[in-house]
Amino acid sequence: MTFENTLAYAKSLDEKDPLAKYRDEFNFPEVNGKQVIYFTGNSLGLQPKRAVEYVNEVMNDWGALAVEGHFYAEKPWWDYHERLSEPLSRIAGAKSSEITVMNTLTVNLHILMTTFYRPTASKYKIICEEKAFPSDQYLIQSQVRLHGLEPKEAIIELKKRPGEHNFRLEDILEKIDEVGEEVALVLIGGLNYYTGQVFDIKTITAHAHQYGAKVGWDLAHAAGNIELKLHEWNVDFAAWCSYKYMNAGPGSASGCFIHERYHTDKDLIRLAGWWGHNKERRFLMEKKFDAVESAHGWQISNPSILSLAPYLASIEMFDEVGMEALITKQREITAYLEFVMEDVAKAVNANYELITPKKEIERGSQLSVFLHGKGKDLFSYLMNEGVIVDWREPNVVRLAPVPFYTSYEDIYRFGEILKKADSLF
Ligand SMILES: *Cc1c(COP(=O)(O)O)cnc(C)c1O
């Protein structure tokens, strides 16, 4: 596609954009009385107006019905979480029985690792990426120690080649071969939070399975952003948070995928609680735990309905639009952002470097930009001009044009603001 960096051209793309009408469905912050250009949907998605309605509904039911709300609310609370499985299964590429929603992301990864990381004397190593998101590093280190192992022996980090910004698939597969039968678990962020690189989930999963390893994916930045086919790709388990691309609000509930081949195995080690118990018999208060034969069998506590409500509102919007349309726009608008940034770089001789892969299959909505000039000053300038971006040490800003609410005009306006910062490059 040949783009143009002009207002008229950006507006023409907005006119053709079937998702343009969704912009009005979100509440935007303002800076200097003007709607911001919001590029941090990879960190905290904007608030859908429908989320406010769904939360109010729960508050009203609670006020009017109190305990009776468990069974007689507009959307009864006792199985409220089940409403999310079907629409989420279409986002994750899964069967609806393979999806549940509970807790928060790191907590869920702990819960899932309790089942899927069962080290033995000869098979105990975990392969993860170097410089993984900090919470994932702490998660893995603490899980290893929980089993009485030493992190420096049990954790094998995938490395990038010197001078390169992204991991190479062949290096990942080679590392798996090298660790071989000692690999108990491969656990990687499906879309790297720092560079925006998408991993080849299908190939890596199949490769590690040859050695009898389990393979789990942290999909914090992938869910609601890129194409996923977790069932078909034979992934063992995955989890994601709902507040990034899925717009469910700060700290809202996390989604989990557990492949159906595990659902009926009652002997699996798991952290059990009453919400994972046989649904028909949950309130009989029996002594013996009988796991629900689906991903819901990993539920523990009765879930926070106030955190599920905005998530449900948000994923119903995903369902209306469909992932295919979102991904189509995601690819086009990200390419347009890349084009505008390269055009501005030429115009003002700016020396920033895009470190996100160029191939559309290897990235989602995010472009990470390494700033070689006065990075922090440029970041502050953008924020003051109403461009909300985020900063990652040592010198990276991340820009995420989110298909639901970013317009092509936003991208053009951003380019104009960037041009005026020529002293900061
Ligand atoms: C955002 C993010 C998290 C956040 O975890 P919480 O438990 O929701 O705080 C974890 N892992 C990755 C890779 C993330 O991007």
The ligand as an SDF file (V2000), in Angstrom:
LIG
                    3D

 15 15  0  0  0  0  0  0  0  0999 V2000
    0.9750   -6.4800   31.8550 C   0  0  0  0  0  0  0  0  0  0  0  0
    1.6780   -7.7590   32.0640 C   0  0  0  0  0  0  0  0  0  0  0  0
    1.5510   -8.4680   33.2620 C   0  0  0  0  0  0  0  0  0  0  0  0
    0.7390   -7.8860   34.4000 C   0  0  0  0  0  0  0  0  0  0  0  0
    0.4310   -8.8150   35.3440 O   0  0  0  0  0  0  0  0  0  0  0  0
   -0.6970   -8.5490   36.4430 P   0  0  0  0  0  0  0  0  0  0  0  0
   -0.6400   -9.7660   37.2470 O   0  0  0  0  0  0  0  0  0  0  0  0
   -1.9820   -8.3230   35.7290 O   0  0  0  0  0  0  0  0  0  0  0  0
   -0.3120   -7.3220   37.2060 O   0  0  0  0  0  0  0  0  0  0  0  0
    2.1860   -9.6900   33.3710 C   0  0  0  0  0  0  0  0  0  0  0  0
    2.9250  -10.1960   32.3480 N   0  0  0  0  0  0  0  0  0  0  0  0
    3.0860   -9.5160   31.1870 C   0  0  0  0  0  0  0  0  0  0  0  0
    3.9060  -10.1010   30.0780 C   0  0  0  0  0  0  0  0  0  0  0  0
    2.4760   -8.2830   31.0240 C   0  0  0  0  0  0  0  0  0  0  0  0
    2.6380   -7.6050   29.8930 O   0  0  0  0  0  0  0  0  0  0  0  0
  1  2  1  0
  2  3  1  0
  2 14  2  0
  3  4  1  0
  3 10  2  0
  4  5  1  0
  5  6  1  0
  6  7  2  0
  6  8  1  0
  6  9  1  0
 10 11  1  0
 11 12  2  0
 12 13  1  0
 12 14  1  0
 14 15  1  0
M  END
$$$$
